Amino acid sequence: MNNLTQMMSHRVERMKEEEIKAWSQPLENADNPSTKKRSFILDPSGNWYYCWLNIMVFPVTYNWVIIICRSCFPELQSQYLAVWLSLDYLSDVLYVMDIIANFHTGFLEEGILVTDRHMIARHYLFSSRFRWDLLSVLPTDFLYFKLGIHTPAVRINRFLRFHRLFESFDRTETRIPYPNAFRICKLVAYIFVVIHWNSCVYFALSNFIGFGKDDWVHPNISDPDFGRLGRQYLYSFYFSTLILTTVGDIPPPVQQEEWLFMVVDFLIAVLVFATIMGSMTSVVSNMNSADEAFYPNYDNVKLYLKMYKVNSSVKKKVIAWHQHLQIYKKLTNENQILQNLPEKLRVEVAVSVHLPILSKVQIFQNCEKSLLEELVLKLKPQVYSPGEYVCKKGDIGREMYIIKEGKLAVVADDGVTQFAVLGAGNYFGEISILNIRGNTSGNRRTANIKSIGYSDLFCLSKEDLRDALTVYPDAKSILEEKGREILLKMNKLDEKLADELAAKEQELEMKVGRLESNLDSLQTKLARLLAELESSAVKMTQRIRQLEWEISLWEEEAPGETEADGK
C-alpha cells in the first residue's frame, strides 16, 4: 500500500512538472530572440501590411470587373479562355496567400500589438472576416464539369473578398499627400464599375430578348458595325451611361423586361448616383475648406476693402500678397493647423521642420535642446511683400526675425541706399528680445530693414522667449552672456552702466529679501495672534456655557424654595 501511494505521489509530481514546463515553454519562446526571428508577424499599421493590401487590390478588382464581363459577353470568354483561366487561378493563389497573411497579422489589444501566433489565429478564426474569406475561396470551379468551361459565373463567390479593397483604400487615404484627389479617383472608379456592370447586364438582356428586335435593345451583332467585340461593349457602356445619368435621348422600352430594366436603372440612378455625386460634392467642399484652413479667406478681405473704400494702391498690395500665398503655398497659421495633434507629436513635427533654422541663430547655439524644442512651437511665420518695412530705426523691439526665404536690405532713412543685404539663414533683432543691462540702444531698433522681394520670416516675440526662459534659468544666463558679447563687438554696451544697473538690481533684490523676511515674521506673529484669539474664544465659549448651566440649576432650585417658604 505504501509503495502504491509513493508511486501515485511521484506520478502527480511528474504531471505537475510537465504542466509547469508546458506553461513556461511559450514564455521562454517569447523571450528567445531566435524564436522571434522565426515567427514573422505583420504589423497592421506597418509598411509590409500596406504593401500586401495594395497587392490584393488587383485580384479583387479583376474578379469584380472581369467575371461579369466574361459571363455576359460569351465571345470574350471563348477567345481568351487560356488567359482567363491563368488569371483566375493566379487570383485564387493570392486569395489563399491572403488568408495565410491574416494568420500572421497582429492585432491591438488594450493598445498593445499582440504577436502571439495562437492568439492571432484564434482572433482571426472567430472573426466574421474569416468566414467571408473562407467562402471566397471555396472551389466552385468544380461546377465547370457540370455546367461547362464557358460559365465563369460559378466563380461569383470571389466577390466576397471586397473588404480588402475598401481597407486598402482607407489606408491609402491616410498615407498619400493628396487624399482629396484620391477620393475623387475612387469615386470615378465606383462610377465606372456601376456603369460597367449595368452595360454587361444590358448586353445579356439584349441577347435574351434578341439583338435588333426593337430600337431599345442592342443592335444586331450580325451587322458589320457591331460585329466586333469592342464595339459591342462600347455601345452597351454608352447606352448604360445615358440611362444611369438620365441624360440623352433614349429609345422607349417595348418589352416587359425592358421596362423592368429601365425602372431598376432609374432607381440606381436616383439612389446610387445621387449618393456618389453627393460624395463628389463633399470632396470638393472639403478641398475648399482645407484651402481655407491653410490660407486666409480672401473673399472676406475683398468685402472689407470694398465696404470701407480702401484706395487702389493698398488693394493691389493686398491682392498681390494673397496671390503669392496661394501660388507658392505659403502658410501663415501653422499652429492652428497642428493644434489637434498631441503636444509631443506637434513638437516633433515642428522640430523636424523648423529646428535647423532656429539652430542657426547665434544666441541659441549650444543651448539645451529642450529649450529649442519649446521655442520652435512659438515661431510664427510671416510673409512680407516687396518694399515693405519689417522694422524701422527707433522702433521698440518686441520680437526677433529669422529669414527662411527671400532677401532683405538694411537701408538708410531715405529707403533707397542699401548698406547690406540679408539672405536665407540670417537673423536680426535678437538683442531686442533680451533685457541686457548696459544696452545703449535701449531695446530700440538701430536699422531699417526692408524686404526686397517676397520674404518668408519667422518671428519670435519677447514674451514667448521670457515664458520659455522661466523654466530654463541656466539658458537665460547663457543667452544674456552671448548677447553681451554681440553688443561689445557692436560697441553698444556700456559696461559702467551695466555695473550700476547690476548694483541697483542687487540692492533691489536685497530690499526685496528684507521685505520678504519681515513679511515672514509678521505672518508668524499674525499666526500666533490668531491662535491666541482662537484659544481665548474657545475659553470664553466654555465659560459662557458654564454660566448658562449654573443659571439653569439656580432657576430649577428657586421655585422649590419659594413653595417651602409659603407653607
QUIUR-V942199 format. One line per field, one symbol per residue. ss: DSSP state (h for helix, s for strand, l for the rest). burial: I if it has 24 or more other ideal C-beta (glycine too) atoms within 12 Angstrom, else O. Layout:
ss: ???
burial: ???
//
This chain:
ss: lhhhhhhhhhhhhhhhhhhhhhhhhhhhhhhlhhhhhhlllsllllhhhhhhhhhhhhhhhhhhhhhhhhhhlhhhhhhlhhhhhhhhhhhhhhhhhhhhhhllslsssllsssllhhhhhhhhhllhhhhhhhhhlllhhhhhhhhllllhhhhhhhhhhhhhhhhhhhhhhhhlllhhhhhhhhhhhhhhhhhhhhhhhhhhhhhhhllllllllllllllhhhllhhhhhhhhhhhhhhhhlllllllllllhhhhhhhhhhhhhhhhhhhhhhhhhhhhhhhhhhhhhhhlllhhhhhhhhhhllllhhhhhhhhhhhhhhhhllllllhhhhlllllhhhhhhhhhhhhhhhhhllhhhllllhhhhhhhhlllsssssllllsssllllsllsssssssllssssllllllsssssllllssllllllllllsllllslllsssslllssssssshhhhhhhhlllhhhhhhhhhhhhhhhhhlllslhhhhhhhhhhhhhhhhhhhhhhhhhhhhhhhhhhhhhhhhhhhhhhhhhhhhhhhhhhhhhhhhhhhhhhhhl
burial: OOOOOOOOOOOOOOOOOOOOOOOOOOOOOOOOOOOOOOOOIIOIOOOOIIOIIIIIIIIIIIIIIIIIIIIIIIOIIOOOOOOIOOIIOOIIOIIIOIIOIIIIIIIOOOOOOIIOIOOIOOIIOOOOIIOIIOOIIOOIIOOOOOOOOOIIIIIOIIIIIIIIIOIIIOIIOOOOOOOIOOIIOIIOOIIOIIIIIIIIIIIIIIIOIOIOOOOIIIIOIOOOOIOOOOOIIOIIIOIIIIIIIOOOOIOOIOOOIIOOIIOIIOOIIOOIIOOIIOOOOOIOOOOOOOOOOOIIOOOOOOOOOOOOOOOOOOOOOIOOIIOIIOOOOIIIOIOOOIOOOOOOOIIOOIIOOIIOIIOOIIIIOOIOOOIIIIIIIIIIIIIIIOOIIIIOOOOOIOIIIIIIIIIIIIIOOOOOOOOOOIOOOIIIIIIIIIIIIIIOIOIOIIIIIIIIOIIIIIIIOIOIIOOIIOOIOOIIOOIIOIIIOIIOOOOIIOOOOIOOOOOOOOOOOOOOOOOOOOOOOOOOOOOOOOOOOOOOOOOOOOOOOOOOOOOOOOOOOOOOOOOOOOO
//
